[in-house]
């Protein structure tokens, strides 16, 4: 059976009415899910949907039910988050685990490595970008669907859980010594941050490239929630401001706004105050996490399971750029010690 016929069979069964897929196309990119856009006719109407299916091999090990729960948690909240439509952890007619979500058309994603990616709309997009992130941080995870499937750590355990996980990724996947990231990990363990002031939903990959905008200064979709979890909201803010995502820019985080303005917008929307010392820890952690992802990328590319050239570039150029960022951040922290 083709993927189109599999989708038709599945949707006809769960909706208990004939469904006909009239268009399906693979969306390139993405290392943790195969992503397709498709149209389906049902009951005389056409819907635009997105299929996210587990690949045979995956760069990042993620929980699809967490991603699905994140969509359900924030769709309809005032944030531009697609609707979660259906989740199948056993694969059903599609043979591999997947979920289906609503499609938001009319926008585009932006590469995090594009110089001045937003042009004259950078400020407007930045205000929304950091305002939306603050709104995610402000939400009470205990009241949301994600609390039913995500572990809730103690406020003083958030940092260790995340550092243990990503150090474990490096342990499992590195194929050559990495003294810079190892030195940073030692620093993070020797000087842990204070307990989280609030537990929040952490998007996990909130950055340039993981949202859609309309080209006129409006964000229309927040995407790629596959690493969502409950933790310290400073984790998301640090990842959003990772220097990799503002490549070529020195005075604007994410290629959008000056750093202090971005933080002020986040604080106003979240109701939280950024502790500079705690945030410095989470910023260094963000760069360690990045290096863990590039380490996995290099291993998968060399193993031949995933031949997307983006993975090869990530395991080579991006990893070396991350080393420079790690070294600079570690030197700055040591100078303050």
C-alpha positions in Angstrom: 0.0 0.0 0.0 1.1 3.6 -0.6 1.3 6.1 2.2 -1.7 7.9 0.6 -3.8 4.7 0.7 -2.7 4.0 4.3 -3.7 7.5 5.4 -7.1 7.1 3.7 -7.7 3.8 5.4 -6.7 5.1 8.8 -8.7 8.3 8.7 -11.8 6.5 7.3 -11.6 4.2 10.2 -11.2 6.7 13.0 -13.6 9.2 11.6 -16.1 6.5 10.6 -16.7 8.3 7.3 -14.9 8.0 3.9 -11.8 10.1 3.7 -9.9 10.7 0.4 -6.3 12.1 0.4 -6.0 14.4 -2.6 -2.5 15.6 -2.1 0.6 14.5 -0.2 4.1 15.8 -0.2 7.2 15.2 1.9 8.5 18.3 3.7 12.3 18.2 3.7 14.4 18.6 6.8 13.9 17.3 10.3 16.0 14.7 12.0 13.5 13.1 14.4 10.4 12.6 12.3 9.4 12.1 8.7 7.1 15.0 7.9 4.4 15.2 5.2 1.8 17.8 4.3 -1.5 16.5 2.9 -5.0 17.4 2.0 -8.0 15.2 2.8 -11.6 15.4 1.7 -14.1 14.3 4.2 -17.8 15.1 4.5 -17.6 17.4 1.5 -14.9 19.6 3.0 -11.1 19.7 2.5 -8.7 19.8 5.5 -5.0 20.6 5.4 -3.1 18.3 7.8 0.5 17.4 8.7 1.7 13.9 9.3 4.7 13.3 11.6 5.9 9.7 11.4 8.8 8.0 13.1 11.6 7.2 10.6 13.5 3.9 10.5 16.4 5.8 12.3 16.3 9.0 14.2 18.9 11.6 15.2 17.2 12.6 18.4 15.3 10.1 20.5 12.0 11.8 21.4 8.6 10.9 22.8 5.9 11.5 20.2 3.2 11.5 22.9 5.0 14.4 24.6 5.0 16.4 21.4 1.4 15.6 20.8 0.5 16.6 24.3 2.3 19.8 23.9 0.2 20.7 20.9 -2.9 19.8 22.9 -1.7 21.9 25.8 -1.2 25.2 23.8 -3.6 25.0 20.9 -6.4 27.4 21.5 -4.5 29.2 24.3 -3.9 32.4 22.2 -0.5 31.1 21.0 -0.1 30.1 17.3 0.1 26.4 17.9 -1.4 23.8 15.5 -4.2 21.4 16.7 -3.3 17.9 17.6 -5.6 15.6 15.6 -4.6 12.0 16.2 -1.8 9.9 17.8 -0.9 6.3 17.1 2.0 4.9 19.2 1.8 1.4 17.6 1.6 2.6 13.9 -1.8 1.2 13.0 -2.3 1.4 9.2 0.9 3.4 8.8 3.1 0.7 10.2 5.3 3.1 12.3 4.3 5.3 15.1 3.0 8.7 14.1 0.7 11.6 14.9 -1.3 14.0 12.7 -1.8 17.7 13.4 -3.5 20.6 11.8 -1.7 22.5 9.1 -1.1 26.3 9.1 -0.6 27.6 5.6 0.8 30.8 4.2 4.0 31.0 6.1 7.6 30.1 5.9 10.3 28.9 8.3 13.7 30.6 8.4 17.1 29.0 8.5 18.9 29.8 11.8 22.1 30.4 9.7 20.8 33.0 7.4 22.3 36.5 7.9 19.7 39.1 8.7 16.9 36.6 8.1 14.0 38.9 8.9 15.0 42.2 7.3 12.8 45.1 8.3 10.5 42.8 10.3 13.2 41.6 12.8 11.9 43.7 15.7 8.2 42.8 15.3 9.1 39.1 15.0 11.4 39.3 18.0 8.8 40.9 20.2 6.4 38.1 19.4 9.1 35.4 19.6 10.2 36.3 23.1 6.6 37.2 24.1 5.3 33.8 23.1 8.2 32.1 24.9 7.3 34.1 28.0 3.7 33.0 27.7 4.7 29.4 27.5 6.8 29.9 30.7 3.9 31.6 32.4 1.5 28.6 32.0 0.9 26.2 34.8 2.0 22.8 33.5 -0.1 21.0 36.2 -3.3 22.2 34.5 -2.2 21.1 30.9 -2.5 17.8 29.1 1.3 17.5 29.0 1.3 16.9 32.8 -0.4 13.6 32.1 2.6 12.2 30.1 5.7 14.2 31.3 7.7 13.7 34.5 7.6 16.6 36.9 11.0 17.2 38.5 11.7 18.9 41.8 12.7 22.5 41.2 16.2 21.9 42.4 16.6 18.8 40.1 15.8 20.3 36.7 19.4 21.2 35.9 20.8 17.7 36.8 18.2 15.8 34.9 18.9 17.7 31.7 22.7 17.7 32.1 22.7 14.0 32.8 20.7 13.3 29.7 22.7 15.3 27.3 26.1 14.2 28.7 24.7 10.7 28.2 24.1 11.4 24.6 27.7 12.5 24.2 29.0 9.4 26.0 27.0 7.2 23.7 27.7 8.9 20.4 31.1 10.6 20.4 33.7 9.1 18.1 36.7 11.2 19.1 37.7 13.1 22.3 36.0 16.4 22.9 37.9 18.2 25.5 36.1 21.5 25.2 32.6 20.3 25.9 33.9 17.9 28.6 35.5 20.9 30.4 32.2 22.8 30.2 30.3 19.8 31.6 32.7 19.7 34.6 32.1 23.4 35.1 28.4 23.0 35.0 28.5 20.2 37.6 30.9 22.1 39.9 28.7 25.2 39.9 25.0 24.2 39.6 22.3 26.8 39.3 19.8 27.7 42.0 16.5 25.8 42.0 14.0 26.8 39.4 11.8 29.6 40.6 8.9 28.1 38.7 8.3 24.8 36.9 7.1 25.4 33.3 6.6 23.7 30.1 9.9 23.7 28.3 9.5 23.7 24.5 13.0 22.2 24.2 13.9 23.5 20.8 12.5 27.0 20.7 14.7 28.8 18.2 15.1 30.5 14.9 14.0 28.0 12.3 11.3 26.3 14.4 8.5 28.7 13.8 6.7 30.0 10.7 6.1 33.7 9.9 4.0 35.4 7.2 6.9 37.5 5.7 5.2 40.6 7.0 6.3 40.5 10.6 3.8 38.1 12.1 4.5 34.7 13.6 1.8 32.3 12.6 3.0 28.9 14.0 5.2 27.6 16.8 6.5 24.2 15.6 8.8 21.3 16.6 7.8 20.5 20.1 9.4 17.0 20.0 11.7 17.8 22.9 9.0 19.3 25.2 9.2 18.6 28.9 8.6 20.2 32.3 11.5 22.0 33.8 13.2 25.3 34.4 11.9 28.0 32.0 15.4 29.5 31.8 16.4 26.4 29.8 14.2 27.6 26.9 15.4 31.2 27.1 19.1 30.1 27.0 18.5 27.9 24.0 16.6 30.6 22.2 19.6 32.9 22.6 22.2 30.4 21.7 24.7 32.2 19.4 24.4 29.6 16.7 20.9 30.9 16.0 22.1 34.5 15.4 25.0 33.6 13.2 26.5 36.7 11.7 24.9 39.0 14.2 26.7 40.4 17.2 24.2 42.9 18.6 20.9 41.1 18.3 20.0 37.7 19.8 18.3 35.4 17.3 18.9 38.0 14.7 15.9 39.9 16.1 16.5 42.2 19.2 19.2 43.4 21.5 19.7 40.9 24.3 18.4 43.1 27.2 15.2 44.0 25.3 14.6 40.3 24.5 15.0 39.4 28.2 12.7 42.3 29.3 10.0 41.1 26.9 10.3 37.5 28.2 10.1 38.7 31.8 7.0 40.8 31.2 5.2 37.9 29.5 6.3 35.2 31.9 6.0 37.2 35.1 9.5 36.0 36.1 12.8 37.7 36.7 16.0 36.4 35.1 18.7 35.8 37.7 21.9 36.6 35.8 24.0 33.9 37.5 21.4 31.2 37.0 20.9 32.3 33.4 24.7 32.1 32.7 24.5 28.4 33.8 21.7 27.7 31.4 23.4 29.5 28.5 26.5 27.4 28.9 24.2 24.3 29.2 22.5 25.3 25.9 25.8 25.2 24.1 26.6 21.8 25.7 23.2 20.5 24.5 23.9 21.8 21.0 27.2 19.9 20.9 25.5 16.7 22.0 23.1 17.0 19.1 25.9 17.7 16.6 27.8 14.7 18.0 24.8 12.5 17.3 24.5 14.0 13.9 28.0 13.1 13.0 27.6 9.5 14.2 24.4 8.9 12.3 25.9 10.4 9.1 29.1 8.3 9.3 27.1 5.2 10.0 25.1 5.7 6.8 21.7 5.4 8.3 20.8 9.0 7.6 22.4 10.5 4.5 20.9 13.9 4.7 23.8 16.3 3.9 22.5 18.6 6.7 23.5 15.9 9.2 27.0 15.9 7.7 27.3 19.6 7.9 26.0 19.6 11.5 28.6 17.0 12.5 31.4 18.9 10.9 31.0 22.7 10.5 28.3 23.3 13.1 30.1 21.2 15.7 33.3 23.2 15.2 31.4 26.5 15.5 29.8 25.2 18.7 33.3 24.4 20.1 34.3 28.1 19.7 31.1 29.2 21.4 31.7 26.8 24.3 35.3 27.9 24.7 34.3 31.6 24.7 31.6 31.0 27.3 33.8 29.0 29.5 36.5 31.6 29.4 34.1 34.3 30.3 32.8 32.4 33.3 36.3 31.5 34.5 37.2 35.2 34.3 34.4 36.0 36.7 35.3 33.3 39.2 
